[in-house]
């Protein structure tokens, strides 16, 4: 394999359509990253993906500060469908929320939904920051789409508008649910979601409300008390190991 055939190490998400010969303009931030952080030059190859048109090997045509111009040359991977799994998580302190967003993107969720509960210890969510972590993680782990970030919402409003064809597994720290792996293994394939509460756990009223819905299933992660971010990551890893998302398209 020649250097020209090697898989490029640079990979970016773009919103623009991708097709052979159709020039793509990068943002100023992406251009700064290529030129000044990664020291890329005109003529270098970069992989681009947009969640719809597959992954493309592109050539850097120009690197002006206002926005680099890249030319798609060949599709390296076709677009594939990804698991339809949402993660609903109570916002945490900033660094821990960042960690949840990053790892959730790596572990293949299709939507991240910040949900306010009674014991949530923060009143605001920096959605721009969360979205940046989702994108960066998707770029680095080589997945083919970036998870959607839903607008933060209170738990009762989320449940009131819930699509009833999507099962919602909530992590019940009170010990009232079967092991998560067992619950996941018993589900039929279809849309699903995981709900992780805050550091203080769900209130008694919230657990009653959750259990009253026909689309919910309580589940547990074992006898230890886990931090909220640990619970989210562990739950997603269990889901992936049981339900799987091993479909992979050939790589160029």
MIDOSE-1310 file (N, C-alpha, C; in nm, 2 decimals, decimal comma, always signed):
residues 252
xxxx	+0,08/-0,12/+0,00/+0,00/+0,00/+0,00/+0,09/+0,12/+0,00; +0,06/+0,21/-0,09/+0,14/+0,34/-0,10/+0,08/+0,44/+0,00; +0,15/+0,55/+0,02/+0,10/+0,66/+0,11/-0,03/+0,71/+0,06; -0,04/+0,72/-0,07/-0,16/+0,77/-0,13/-0,28/+0,69/-0,11
xxxx	-0,26/+0,55/-0,09/-0,37/+0,46/-0,06/-0,40/+0,44/+0,08; -0,31/+0,49/+0,17/-0,34/+0,47/+0,31/-0,46/+0,55/+0,36; -0,52/+0,49/+0,46/-0,64/+0,56/+0,52/-0,60/+0,69/+0,59; -0,66/+0,80/+0,55/-0,62/+0,93/+0,62/-0,65/+0,93/+0,77
xxxx	-0,56/+0,99/+0,84/-0,58/+1,00/+0,99/-0,67/+1,11/+1,03; -0,70/+1,21/+0,94/-0,79/+1,32/+0,97/-0,93/+1,29/+0,93; -1,02/+1,31/+1,02/-1,16/+1,28/+0,99/-1,25/+1,38/+1,05; -1,35/+1,44/+0,97/-1,43/+1,55/+1,02/-1,58/+1,52/+0,98
xxxx	-1,67/+1,57/+1,06/-1,81/+1,57/+1,03/-1,85/+1,71/+0,96; -1,93/+1,70/+0,86/-1,97/+1,82/+0,79/-2,12/+1,81/+0,77; -2,19/+1,92/+0,75/-2,33/+1,93/+0,73/-2,36/+1,92/+0,58; -2,27/+1,95/+0,50/-2,29/+1,97/+0,35/-2,30/+1,83/+0,28
xxxx	-2,37/+1,83/+0,17/-2,38/+1,70/+0,09/-2,24/+1,66/+0,05; -2,23/+1,53/+0,03/-2,10/+1,47/-0,01/-2,12/+1,39/-0,14; -2,05/+1,43/-0,25/-2,05/+1,36/-0,37/-1,93/+1,39/-0,45; -1,89/+1,29/-0,54/-1,76/+1,31/-0,61/-1,76/+1,44/-0,69
xxxx	-1,66/+1,52/-0,67/-1,64/+1,64/-0,74/-1,72/+1,76/-0,69; -1,80/+1,75/-0,58/-1,87/+1,86/-0,53/-1,80/+1,92/-0,41; -1,74/+2,04/-0,43/-1,65/+2,10/-0,33/-1,73/+2,12/-0,20; -1,66/+2,11/-0,09/-1,71/+2,12/+0,05/-1,63/+2,23/+0,12
xxxx	-1,70/+2,33/+0,18/-1,64/+2,43/+0,25/-1,64/+2,40/+0,40; -1,53/+2,41/+0,47/-1,52/+2,38/+0,61/-1,55/+2,51/+0,69; -1,58/+2,50/+0,82/-1,60/+2,62/+0,90/-1,46/+2,68/+0,94; -1,46/+2,80/+0,99/-1,33/+2,86/+1,04/-1,27/+2,77/+1,15
xxxx	-1,35/+2,72/+1,24/-1,29/+2,64/+1,35/-1,23/+2,51/+1,29; -1,30/+2,44/+1,19/-1,24/+2,32/+1,13/-1,12/+2,35/+1,06; -1,11/+2,47/+0,99/-1,00/+2,51/+0,91/-0,88/+2,53/+1,00; -0,90/+2,60/+1,12/-0,80/+2,63/+1,22/-0,74/+2,49/+1,27
xxxx	-0,83/+2,40/+1,29/-0,79/+2,27/+1,34/-0,70/+2,20/+1,24; -0,74/+2,20/+1,12/-0,66/+2,13/+1,01/-0,52/+2,20/+1,00; -0,53/+2,33/+0,98/-0,40/+2,41/+0,95/-0,31/+2,43/+1,06; -0,36/+2,45/+1,18/-0,27/+2,49/+1,29/-0,26/+2,39/+1,40
xxxx	-0,36/+2,30/+1,42/-0,34/+2,20/+1,52/-0,28/+2,07/+1,45; -0,34/+2,03/+1,34/-0,29/+1,91/+1,27/-0,19/+1,93/+1,16; -0,16/+2,06/+1,14/-0,05/+2,10/+1,04/-0,08/+2,04/+0,90; -0,20/+2,03/+0,86/-0,24/+1,98/+0,73/-0,20/+2,08/+0,62
xxxx	-0,18/+2,04/+0,50/-0,14/+2,12/+0,39/-0,23/+2,09/+0,27; -0,23/+2,19/+0,18/-0,30/+2,17/+0,05/-0,25/+2,04/-0,01; -0,34/+1,96/-0,06/-0,31/+1,83/-0,12/-0,32/+1,71/-0,03; -0,33/+1,74/+0,10/-0,35/+1,63/+0,20/-0,49/+1,57/+0,19
xxxx	-0,50/+1,45/+0,23/-0,63/+1,38/+0,23/-0,70/+1,39/+0,37; -0,83/+1,40/+0,37/-0,91/+1,41/+0,49/-1,04/+1,33/+0,46; -1,08/+1,26/+0,56/-1,21/+1,18/+0,55/-1,32/+1,27/+0,60; -1,43/+1,28/+0,52/-1,55/+1,36/+0,56/-1,67/+1,26/+0,57
xxxx	-1,76/+1,29/+0,66/-1,89/+1,22/+0,67/-2,00/+1,32/+0,71; -2,12/+1,29/+0,68/-2,23/+1,38/+0,72/-2,35/+1,31/+0,77; -2,34/+1,18/+0,79/-2,45/+1,10/+0,84/-2,55/+1,06/+0,74; -2,53/+1,09/+0,61/-2,63/+1,06/+0,51/-2,57/+1,00/+0,38
xxxx	-2,45/+1,05/+0,35/-2,39/+1,02/+0,22/-2,27/+0,93/+0,23; -2,25/+0,86/+0,34/-2,13/+0,77/+0,36/-2,01/+0,86/+0,40; -1,90/+0,79/+0,39/-1,77/+0,85/+0,43/-1,69/+0,87/+0,30; -1,62/+0,99/+0,28/-1,55/+1,02/+0,16/-1,41/+1,06/+0,19
xxxx	-1,32/+1,01/+0,10/-1,18/+1,06/+0,10/-1,18/+1,19/+0,02; -1,13/+1,30/+0,08/-1,13/+1,43/+0,01/-0,99/+1,49/+0,01; -0,97/+1,57/-0,09/-0,84/+1,64/-0,10/-0,85/+1,78/-0,06; -0,76/+1,83/+0,02/-0,76/+1,98/+0,06/-0,72/+2,06/-0,06
xxxx	-0,81/+2,14/-0,11/-0,78/+2,22/-0,23/-0,73/+2,36/-0,19; -0,77/+2,41/-0,08/-0,73/+2,55/-0,03/-0,75/+2,56/+0,12; -0,67/+2,64/+0,18/-0,68/+2,66/+0,33/-0,68/+2,80/+0,37; -0,77/+2,88/+0,32/-0,78/+3,02/+0,36/-0,84/+3,02/+0,50
xxxx	-0,82/+3,13/+0,58/-0,87/+3,13/+0,72/-1,02/+3,13/+0,72; -1,09/+3,19/+0,62/-1,23/+3,19/+0,62/-1,30/+3,06/+0,61; -1,22/+2,96/+0,55/-1,28/+2,82/+0,54/-1,21/+2,74/+0,43; -1,16/+2,63/+0,47/-1,09/+2,54/+0,38/-1,19/+2,49/+0,27
xxxx	-1,13/+2,46/+0,15/-1,21/+2,39/+0,05/-1,16/+2,25/+0,03; -1,25/+2,16/+0,04/-1,21/+2,02/+0,02/-1,29/+1,96/-0,10; -1,23/+1,87/-0,18/-1,29/+1,81/-0,29/-1,31/+1,66/-0,27; -1,43/+1,61/-0,25/-1,45/+1,46/-0,24/-1,41/+1,39/-0,37
xxxx	-1,33/+1,28/-0,34/-1,28/+1,21/-0,46/-1,33/+1,07/-0,47; -1,34/+0,99/-0,36/-1,39/+0,86/-0,36/-1,46/+0,83/-0,23; -1,57/+0,75/-0,24/-1,64/+0,71/-0,12/-1,57/+0,59/-0,06; -1,52/+0,60/+0,07/-1,45/+0,50/+0,14/-1,54/+0,40/+0,21
xxxx	-1,66/+0,44/+0,25/-1,76/+0,36/+0,31/-1,90/+0,41/+0,28; -1,99/+0,32/+0,24/-2,13/+0,36/+0,22/-2,20/+0,39/+0,35; -2,31/+0,47/+0,35/-2,38/+0,49/+0,47/-2,45/+0,37/+0,52; -2,45/+0,34/+0,64/-2,52/+0,22/+0,70/-2,61/+0,27/+0,81
xxxx	-2,71/+0,19/+0,84/-2,81/+0,23/+0,95/-2,74/+0,19/+1,08; -2,77/+0,28/+1,18/-2,71/+0,26/+1,31/-2,82/+0,22/+1,41; -2,79/+0,17/+1,53/-2,89/+0,13/+1,62/-2,98/+0,25/+1,66; -3,11/+0,23/+1,68/-3,20/+0,33/+1,72/-3,22/+0,33/+1,87
xxxx	-3,11/+0,38/+1,94/-3,11/+0,38/+2,08/-3,09/+0,52/+2,13; -3,18/+0,56/+2,22/-3,16/+0,70/+2,28/-3,11/+0,68/+2,42; -3,03/+0,78/+2,47/-2,99/+0,79/+2,61/-3,05/+0,92/+2,67; -3,13/+0,90/+2,77/-3,19/+1,01/+2,85/-3,11/+1,02/+2,98
xxxx	-3,05/+1,13/+3,01/-2,96/+1,14/+3,12/-2,98/+1,27/+3,19; -2,99/+1,27/+3,32/-3,00/+1,39/+3,40/-2,87/+1,47/+3,39; -2,87/+1,60/+3,36/-2,75/+1,68/+3,36/-2,67/+1,67/+3,49; -2,53/+1,67/+3,47/-2,44/+1,66/+3,58/-2,35/+1,78/+3,58
xxxx	-2,26/+1,78/+3,67/-2,16/+1,89/+3,67/-2,08/+1,88/+3,53; -2,03/+2,00/+3,49/-1,99/+2,01/+3,35/-1,90/+1,90/+3,30; -1,79/+1,87/+3,37/-1,69/+1,77/+3,32/-1,76/+1,63/+3,31; -1,85/+1,60/+3,40/-1,91/+1,47/+3,40/-2,02/+1,46/+3,29
xxxx	-2,09/+1,57/+3,26/-2,18/+1,58/+3,15/-2,10/+1,56/+3,02; -1,99/+1,63/+3,01/-1,90/+1,61/+2,89/-1,86/+1,47/+2,87; -1,83/+1,40/+2,98/-1,78/+1,26/+2,97/-1,90/+1,17/+2,92; -2,02/+1,20/+2,97/-2,13/+1,12/+2,92/-2,16/+1,14/+2,78
xxxx	-2,16/+1,26/+2,73/-2,18/+1,29/+2,59/-2,07/+1,22/+2,50; -1,95/+1,23/+2,54/-1,84/+1,17/+2,46/-1,86/+1,02/+2,45; -1,87/+0,95/+2,57/-1,88/+0,81/+2,57/-2,01/+0,75/+2,51; -2,12/+0,83/+2,52/-2,25/+0,79/+2,46/-2,23/+0,79/+2,31
xxxx	-2,17/+0,89/+2,26/-2,14/+0,89/+2,11/-2,06/+0,78/+2,07; -1,95/+0,75/+2,14/-1,87/+0,63/+2,11/-1,94/+0,50/+2,11; -2,03/+0,49/+2,20/-2,11/+0,36/+2,22/-2,23/+0,35/+2,13; -2,25/+0,45/+2,04/-2,35/+0,42/+1,94/-2,49/+0,47/+1,95
xxxx	-2,52/+0,56/+2,05/-2,65/+0,61/+2,06/-2,70/+0,69/+1,94; -2,83/+0,70/+1,92/-2,88/+0,78/+1,81/-2,93/+0,92/+1,86; -2,96/+0,93/+1,99/-3,01/+1,06/+2,04/-2,96/+1,07/+2,19; -2,92/+1,19/+2,23/-2,89/+1,22/+2,37/-2,99/+1,32/+2,41
xxxx	-3,06/+1,29/+2,52/-3,17/+1,38/+2,57/-3,14/+1,42/+2,71; -3,10/+1,54/+2,74/-3,09/+1,58/+2,88/-3,22/+1,59/+2,95; -3,24/+1,53/+3,06/-3,37/+1,53/+3,13/-3,36/+1,58/+3,27; -3,44/+1,68/+3,31/-3,43/+1,73/+3,45/-3,53/+1,65/+3,54
xxxx	-3,47/+1,61/+3,65/-3,55/+1,53/+3,75/-3,55/+1,61/+3,88; -3,62/+1,56/+3,98/-3,63/+1,63/+4,11/-3,49/+1,65/+4,17; -3,40/+1,55/+4,16/-3,27/+1,56/+4,23/-3,16/+1,61/+4,14; -3,19/+1,65/+4,02/-3,09/+1,70/+3,93/-3,03/+1,83/+3,99
xxxx	-2,89/+1,83/+4,00/-2,82/+1,93/+4,08/-2,77/+2,05/+3,99; -2,82/+2,06/+3,87/-2,78/+2,17/+3,78/-2,90/+2,22/+3,71; -2,92/+2,35/+3,69/-3,04/+2,40/+3,63/-3,02/+2,44/+3,48; -2,90/+2,42/+3,43/-2,88/+2,46/+3,29/-2,79/+2,36/+3,22
xxxx	-2,80/+2,36/+3,08/-2,73/+2,27/+3,00/-2,66/+2,34/+2,89; -2,53/+2,33/+2,87/-2,46/+2,40/+2,76/-2,48/+2,30/+2,64; -2,58/+2,32/+2,56/-2,61/+2,23/+2,45/-2,50/+2,24/+2,34; -2,45/+2,36/+2,32/-2,34/+2,38/+2,22/-2,22/+2,30/+2,26
xxxx	-2,18/+2,30/+2,38/-2,07/+2,22/+2,43/-2,09/+2,07/+2,42; -2,21/+2,03/+2,46/-2,25/+1,89/+2,44/-2,24/+1,84/+2,30; -2,30/+1,92/+2,21/-2,30/+1,89/+2,07/-2,15/+1,87/+2,01; -2,07/+1,96/+2,06/-1,93/+1,96/+2,01/-1,86/+1,83/+2,06
xxxx	-1,89/+1,78/+2,18/-1,84/+1,65/+2,23/-1,89/+1,54/+2,15; -2,02/+1,54/+2,12/-2,08/+1,43/+2,04/-2,01/+1,42/+1,90; -1,99/+1,54/+1,84/-1,93/+1,54/+1,71/-1,78/+1,49/+1,71; -1,71/+1,54/+1,81/-1,57/+1,50/+1,82/-1,55/+1,35/+1,84
xxxx	-1,64/+1,30/+1,93/-1,63/+1,15/+1,96/-1,67/+1,07/+1,83; -1,77/+1,11/+1,76/-1,81/+1,04/+1,64/-1,70/+1,05/+1,53; -1,63/+1,16/+1,52/-1,51/+1,17/+1,43/-1,40/+1,07/+1,47; -1,37/+1,06/+1,60/-1,26/+0,99/+1,64/-1,29/+0,84/+1,64
xxxx	-1,41/+0,80/+1,67/-1,44/+0,65/+1,68/-1,48/+0,59/+1,55; -1,49/+0,68/+1,45/-1,52/+0,64/+1,31/-1,66/+0,58/+1,29; -1,75/+0,63/+1,37/-1,89/+0,60/+1,34/-1,94/+0,68/+1,22; -2,05/+0,64/+1,17/-2,10/+0,71/+1,04/-2,20/+0,82/+1,06
xxxx	-2,24/+0,85/+1,18/-2,34/+0,95/+1,21/-2,31/+1,01/+1,35; -2,35/+1,14/+1,36/-2,34/+1,20/+1,49/-2,48/+1,19/+1,56; -2,48/+1,16/+1,69/-2,61/+1,15/+1,76/-2,68/+1,29/+1,76; -2,82/+1,28/+1,75/-2,90/+1,40/+1,77/-2,89/+1,44/+1,91
xxxx	-2,89/+1,57/+1,94/-2,90/+1,62/+2,07/-3,04/+1,69/+2,09; -3,12/+1,63/+2,17/-3,26/+1,69/+2,20/-3,25/+1,80/+2,30; -3,35/+1,89/+2,29/-3,36/+2,00/+2,38/-3,39/+1,95/+2,53; -3,32/+2,00/+2,63/-3,34/+1,95/+2,76/-3,49/+1,97/+2,80
xxxx	-3,54/+1,88/+2,88/-3,68/+1,88/+2,92/-3,70/+1,82/+3,05; -3,80/+1,86/+3,13/-3,84/+1,79/+3,25/-3,89/+1,65/+3,23; -3,87/+1,56/+3,32/-3,90/+1,42/+3,31/-4,05/+1,40/+3,28; -4,14/+1,47/+3,36/-4,28/+1,45/+3,34/-4,32/+1,49/+3,20
xxxx	-4,26/+1,59/+3,14/-4,30/+1,64/+3,01/-4,25/+1,54/+2,90; -4,13/+1,48/+2,93/-4,07/+1,38/+2,84/-4,17/+1,26/+2,83; -4,21/+1,21/+2,95/-4,30/+1,10/+2,95/-4,44/+1,12/+2,89; -4,48/+1,25/+2,91/-4,62/+1,28/+2,85/-4,62/+1,28/+2,70
xxxx	-4,50/+1,31/+2,64/-4,49/+1,31/+2,49/-4,42/+1,19/+2,44; -4,41/+1,09/+2,51/-4,32/+0,97/+2,47/-4,39/+0,89/+2,36; -4,32/+0,85/+2,26/-4,37/+0,76/+2,15/-4,38/+0,62/+2,21; -4,50/+0,57/+2,21/-4,53/+0,44/+2,28/-4,48/+0,32/+2,21
xxxx	-4,43/+0,34/+2,09/-4,36/+0,22/+2,03/-4,22/+0,21/+2,06; -4,17/+0,30/+2,15/-4,02/+0,29/+2,19/-4,02/+0,25/+2,34; -3,96/+0,14/+2,37/-3,95/+0,10/+2,51/-3,85/+0,18/+2,58; -3,88/+0,22/+2,70/-3,79/+0,30/+2,79/-3,74/+0,22/+2,91
xxxx	-3,61/+0,19/+2,91/-3,56/+0,12/+3,03/-3,50/+0,22/+3,12; -3,55/+0,22/+3,25/-3,49/+0,32/+3,34/-3,42/+0,24/+3,45; -3,30/+0,30/+3,48/-3,21/+0,23/+3,58/-3,26/+0,27/+3,72; -3,32/+0,17/+3,78/-3,38/+0,18/+3,91/-3,29/+0,14/+4,02
xxxx	-3,23/+0,24/+4,09/-3,13/+0,22/+4,19/-3,19/+0,16/+4,32; -3,32/+0,16/+4,33/-3,39/+0,10/+4,45/-3,39/-0,05/+4,45; -3,34/-0,11/+4,34/-3,34/-0,26/+4,34/-3,46/-0,32/+4,29; -3,55/-0,24/+4,23/-3,68/-0,30/+4,19/-3,68/-0,35/+4,05
xxxx	-3,57/-0,36/+3,98/-3,56/-0,41/+3,84/-3,47/-0,53/+3,83; -3,50/-0,61/+3,73/-3,41/-0,72/+3,69/-3,28/-0,67/+3,64; -3,17/-0,75/+3,63/-3,05/-0,70/+3,58/-3,07/-0,65/+3,43; -3,00/-0,54/+3,40/-3,02/-0,48/+3,27/-2,99/-0,58/+3,16
xxxx	-2,89/-0,66/+3,17/-2,86/-0,75/+3,06/-2,98/-0,85/+3,03; -3,04/-0,89/+3,14/-3,16/-0,98/+3,13/-3,28/-0,90/+3,06; -3,30/-0,78/+3,10/-3,41/-0,70/+3,05/-3,39/-0,68/+2,90; -3,26/-0,64/+2,86/-3,23/-0,61/+2,72/-3,25/-0,74/+2,64
xxxx	-3,20/-0,85/+2,69/-3,21/-0,98/+2,62/-3,35/-1,03/+2,59; -3,44/-0,98/+2,68/-3,58/-1,02/+2,66/-3,66/-0,93/+2,56; -3,60/-0,82/+2,52/-3,67/-0,73/+2,43/-3,67/-0,78/+2,29; -3,78/-0,75/+2,22/-3,78/-0,77/+2,07/-3,71/-0,65/+2,01
xxxx	-3,65/-0,68/+1,89/-3,58/-0,57/+1,82/-3,67/-0,45/+1,79; -3,62/-0,33/+1,81/-3,71/-0,22/+1,78/-3,65/-0,09/+1,85; -3,72/+0,02/+1,84/-3,67/+0,14/+1,90/-3,66/+0,13/+2,05; -3,56/+0,18/+2,11/-3,55/+0,17/+2,26/-3,47/+0,29/+2,31
xxxx	-3,48/+0,31/+2,45/-3,41/+0,42/+2,51/-3,37/+0,37/+2,65; -3,26/+0,43/+2,71/-3,22/+0,41/+2,84/-3,23/+0,54/+2,92; -3,28/+0,54/+3,04/-3,29/+0,66/+3,12/-3,21/+0,64/+3,25; -3,11/+0,74/+3,27/-3,03/+0,74/+3,38/-3,06/+0,86/+3,47
xxxx	-3,08/+0,84/+3,59/-3,11/+0,95/+3,68/-2,99/+1,03/+3,73; -3,01/+1,12/+3,82/-2,91/+1,21/+3,87/-2,83/+1,14/+3,99; -2,73/+1,21/+4,04/-2,66/+1,16/+4,15/-2,74/+1,11/+4,27; -2,85/+1,19/+4,30/-2,94/+1,15/+4,41/-3,04/+1,05/+4,38
xxxx	-3,04/+1,00/+4,25/-3,14/+0,90/+4,21/-3,28/+0,96/+4,19; -3,37/+0,87/+4,14/-3,50/+0,92/+4,12/-3,58/+0,93/+4,25; -3,67/+1,03/+4,26/-3,75/+1,04/+4,38/-3,85/+0,92/+4,38; -3,91/+0,90/+4,50/-4,02/+0,79/+4,51/-4,13/+0,82/+4,41
xxxx	-4,17/+0,95/+4,40/-4,28/+0,99/+4,31/-4,24/+0,96/+4,17; -4,12/+0,99/+4,13/-4,07/+0,97/+3,99/-4,07/+0,82/+3,96; -4,03/+0,74/+4,05/-4,03/+0,59/+4,03/-4,18/+0,54/+4,01; -4,27/+0,59/+4,09/-4,41/+0,55/+4,07/-4,46/+0,60/+3,93
xxxx	-4,42/+0,72/+3,89/-4,47/+0,77/+3,76/-4,41/+0,69/+3,65; -4,28/+0,65/+3,66/-4,22/+0,57/+3,56/-4,28/+0,44/+3,55; -4,30/+0,37/+3,66/-4,36/+0,24/+3,66/-4,50/+0,24/+3,61; -4,57/+0,35/+3,61/-4,71/+0,35/+3,57/-4,73/+0,36/+3,42
xxxx	-4,62/+0,38/+3,35/-4,62/+0,39/+3,20/-4,61/+0,25/+3,14; -4,69/+0,23/+3,03/-4,68/+0,09/+2,97/-4,56/+0,07/+2,89; -4,49/+0,17/+2,86/-4,37/+0,16/+2,77/-4,24/+0,15/+2,85; -4,24/+0,15/+2,98/-4,12/+0,15/+3,07/-4,09/+0,01/+3,12
xxxx	-3,96/-0,01/+3,14/-3,91/-0,13/+3,21/-3,81/-0,09/+3,31; -3,82/-0,13/+3,44/-3,71/-0,10/+3,53/-3,60/-0,20/+3,51; -3,48/-0,16/+3,54/-3,36/-0,24/+3,52/-3,26/-0,20/+3,62; -3,17/-0,29/+3,66/-3,07/-0,27/+3,76/-2,93/-0,29/+3,71
xxxx	-2,83/-0,23/+3,78/-2,69/-0,25/+3,74/-2,61/-0,32/+3,85; -2,67/-0,39/+3,94/-2,60/-0,46/+4,04/-2,61/-0,39/+4,18; -2,54/-0,44/+4,28/-2,56/-0,40/+4,42/-2,49/-0,27/+4,45; -2,39/-0,23/+4,37/-2,31/-0,11/+4,41/-2,38/+0,02/+4,37
xxxx	-2,35/+0,12/+4,45/-2,40/+0,26/+4,41/-2,30/+0,32/+4,32; -2,35/+0,35/+4,20/-2,26/+0,40/+4,09/-2,28/+0,55/+4,08; -2,18/+0,62/+4,04/-2,20/+0,76/+3,99/-2,29/+0,76/+3,87; -2,36/+0,87/+3,85/-2,45/+0,88/+3,73/-2,38/+0,85/+3,60
xxxx	-2,26/+0,92/+3,59/-2,19/+0,90/+3,46/-2,14/+0,76/+3,44; -2,10/+0,69/+3,55/-2,06/+0,55/+3,54/-2,18/+0,46/+3,50; -2,29/+0,49/+3,56/-2,41/+0,41/+3,53/-2,45/+0,42/+3,38; -2,44/+0,55/+3,33/-2,47/+0,57/+3,19/-2,38/+0,49/+3,10
xxxx	-2,25/+0,50/+3,12/-2,15/+0,43/+3,04/-2,17/+0,28/+3,05; -2,19/+0,23/+3,18/-2,20/+0,08/+3,20/-2,33/+0,03/+3,13; -2,44/+0,11/+3,14/-2,56/+0,06/+3,08/-2,55/+0,05/+2,93; -2,48/+0,15/+2,87/-2,46/+0,15/+2,72/-2,37/+0,03/+2,68
xxxx	-2,27/+0,01/+2,76/-2,18/-0,10/+2,72/-2,26/-0,24/+2,73; -2,34/-0,25/+2,83/-2,42/-0,37/+2,85/-2,52/-0,39/+2,73; -2,58/-0,28/+2,69/-2,68/-0,28/+2,58/-2,60/-0,33/+2,45; -2,49/-0,27/+2,43/-2,41/-0,30/+2,31/-2,37/-0,45/+2,31
xxxx	-2,33/-0,50/+2,43/-2,28/-0,64/+2,43/-2,39/-0,74/+2,41; -2,52/-0,70/+2,45/-2,63/-0,79/+2,44/-2,70/-0,77/+2,31; -2,74/-0,65/+2,28/-2,82/-0,62/+2,16/-2,73/-0,61/+2,04; -2,61/-0,56/+2,06/-2,51/-0,55/+1,95/-2,53/-0,44/+1,85
xxxx	-2,43/-0,40/+1,78/-2,44/-0,32/+1,66/-2,32/-0,35/+1,58; -2,30/-0,48/+1,55/-2,17/-0,52/+1,49/-2,17/-0,51/+1,34; -2,28/-0,46/+1,28/-2,28/-0,45/+1,13/-2,18/-0,34/+1,09; -2,09/-0,39/+1,01/-1,98/-0,30/+0,96/-1,97/-0,30/+0,81
xxxx	-1,96/-0,19/+0,75/-1,94/-0,18/+0,61/-1,79/-0,19/+0,58; -1,75/-0,25/+0,46/-1,61/-0,26/+0,43/-1,55/-0,12/+0,42; -1,43/-0,12/+0,46/-1,35/+0,01/+0,46/-1,26/+0,02/+0,34; -1,25/+0,14/+0,30/-1,16/+0,17/+0,19/-1,02/+0,19/+0,23
